[in-house]
Amino acid sequence: MKRFLSIVPRAVQIWASILVGCALLIGLVVAYETADQGAMLWTMSAYGAAALVLGIVVAVWLLCLGWVFADARRRDMRPVLWVLVAALFPHLLGFLLYFVMRQPIASSCTHCGQTIPLHQRFCSWCGTALAPPESAGGSLAANPMQETRQGASQ
């Protein structure tokens, strides 16, 4: 949970908390206004609980949209477009689409610090050449067949 909240922008976290508090307050006020004197406690607790649950669900949805925004920005994708896709596609299909279509996290230029997509070889801001990505097998020769021939001839 801490890792999730570290990615979500702070403003979204604050608004989600405010939303939960306002939903609870509205639920209690509506319960107070609609309840008669005999069932006041039961009505207020029922309306308050329902409003709290609804507020929490909406706040979690808002936090997830904030996470999509921050994650899309880290991956050098269009964050506003992906937030709209995640928000407007029904039944959480927008979130699923985002997770299927998201790109790897972009690297940053060693010279100017701008984010650079992984498929670029040069920084489009300052022109610095990027180091090629490290291979998983460690230091391999440019041609593995040449390395085996050299080892066999020795």
C-alpha positions in Angstrom: 0.0 0.0 0.0 2.9 2.3 0.8 4.4 1.7 -2.6 1.1 2.5 -4.3 0.6 5.7 -2.4 4.2 6.8 -3.1 3.3 6.9 -6.8 0.0 8.7 -6.5 0.3 12.5 -6.6 -0.1 14.1 -3.1 -3.0 16.3 -4.3 -5.0 13.3 -5.4 -4.4 11.7 -1.9 -5.6 14.8 -0.2 -8.7 15.1 -2.4 -9.5 11.4 -1.8 -9.4 12.0 2.0 -11.6 15.1 1.7 -14.1 13.1 -0.4 -14.4 10.4 2.2 -15.0 12.9 4.9 -17.5 14.9 2.9 -19.4 11.7 2.0 -19.7 10.7 5.6 -20.8 14.2 6.6 -23.4 14.3 3.9 -24.7 10.9 4.8 -25.1 11.9 8.5 -26.8 15.2 7.6 -29.3 13.5 5.2 -30.0 10.9 7.9 -30.6 13.6 10.5 -33.0 15.4 8.3 -35.0 12.4 7.2 -35.2 10.4 10.4 -38.0 10.7 12.9 -37.3 11.1 16.6 -37.7 7.4 17.6 -35.3 5.9 15.1 -32.7 8.6 14.9 -29.7 6.6 16.0 -30.5 3.6 13.7 -31.1 5.8 10.7 -28.0 8.0 11.3 -25.8 4.9 11.6 -27.3 3.2 8.5 -27.0 6.3 6.4 -23.5 7.2 7.8 -22.2 3.7 7.1 -23.6 3.7 3.5 -22.1 7.1 2.9 -18.8 6.0 4.3 -18.7 2.9 2.1 -19.7 4.9 -1.0 -17.1 7.6 -0.1 -14.3 5.0 0.3 -15.2 3.3 -3.0 -15.1 6.6 -4.9 -11.9 7.6 -3.1 -10.2 4.3 -4.0 -11.3 4.9 -7.6 -9.8 8.4 -7.5 -6.6 7.1 -6.1 -6.4 4.5 -8.9 -6.9 7.3 -11.5 -4.1 9.3 -9.8 -1.9 6.2 -10.0 -2.6 5.8 -13.7 -1.7 9.4 -14.3 1.6 9.2 -12.4 2.5 5.8 -13.9 1.8 7.0 -17.4 3.9 10.0 -16.9 6.8 7.8 -15.6 6.5 5.7 -18.7 6.5 8.7 -21.1 2.9 8.0 -22.2 0.1 10.5 -22.5 -1.2 10.7 -18.9 -4.4 12.7 -19.5 -5.5 10.4 -22.3 -4.9 7.3 -20.1 -6.8 8.8 -17.2 -9.7 9.5 -19.4 -9.6 6.0 -20.8 -9.5 4.5 -17.3 -12.2 6.8 -16.1 -14.7 6.6 -18.9 -14.5 2.9 -20.0 -17.1 1.0 -18.0 -16.6 -1.9 -15.6 -12.9 -1.2 -15.0 -12.1 -2.1 -18.7 -10.1 1.2 -18.9 -7.7 0.1 -16.2 -7.3 -3.3 -17.8 -6.6 -1.6 -21.2 -4.0 0.6 -19.5 -2.2 -2.4 -18.0 -2.2 -4.2 -21.3 -1.0 -1.3 -23.3 1.5 0.4 -21.0 5.1 0.7 -22.1 8.3 0.1 -20.1 9.5 2.8 -17.7 11.4 5.5 -19.7 15.0 6.2 -18.9 16.4 9.6 -18.3 19.3 11.4 -20.1 22.6 11.3 -18.3 23.4 14.8 -19.5 20.2 16.9 -19.2 17.9 14.7 -17.2 14.9 14.7 -19.6 12.9 11.4 -20.0 13.7 9.5 -23.1 11.7 6.6 -24.5 13.5 3.3 -24.5 13.5 3.0 -28.3 15.6 6.2 -28.8 19.3 6.0 -29.1 19.9 9.8 -28.7 18.4 12.4 -26.4 16.0 14.6 -28.4 16.6 17.5 -26.1 20.4 17.7 -26.0 21.6 15.2 -28.5 23.6 13.0 -26.1 24.1 9.4 -27.2 22.6 6.9 -24.9 24.4 3.8 -23.7 23.0 0.6 -25.2 21.0 -1.5 -22.7 22.9 -4.1 -20.8 22.2 -7.7 -21.8 21.0 -10.1 -19.2 23.8 -12.6 -19.9 26.6 -10.3 -18.7 29.4 -9.3 -21.1 29.0 -11.2 -24.3 31.1 -10.8 -27.4 29.5 -9.0 -30.4 29.5 -12.3 -32.3 29.1 -15.4 -30.1 30.3 -17.8 -32.9 33.6 -15.9 -33.1 34.1 -16.3 -29.3 33.6 -20.1 -29.5 36.1 -20.3 -32.5 38.7 -18.4 -30.6 38.2 -20.6 -27.5 38.5 -23.8 -29.7 41.7 -22.6 -31.5 43.6 -22.0 -28.2 
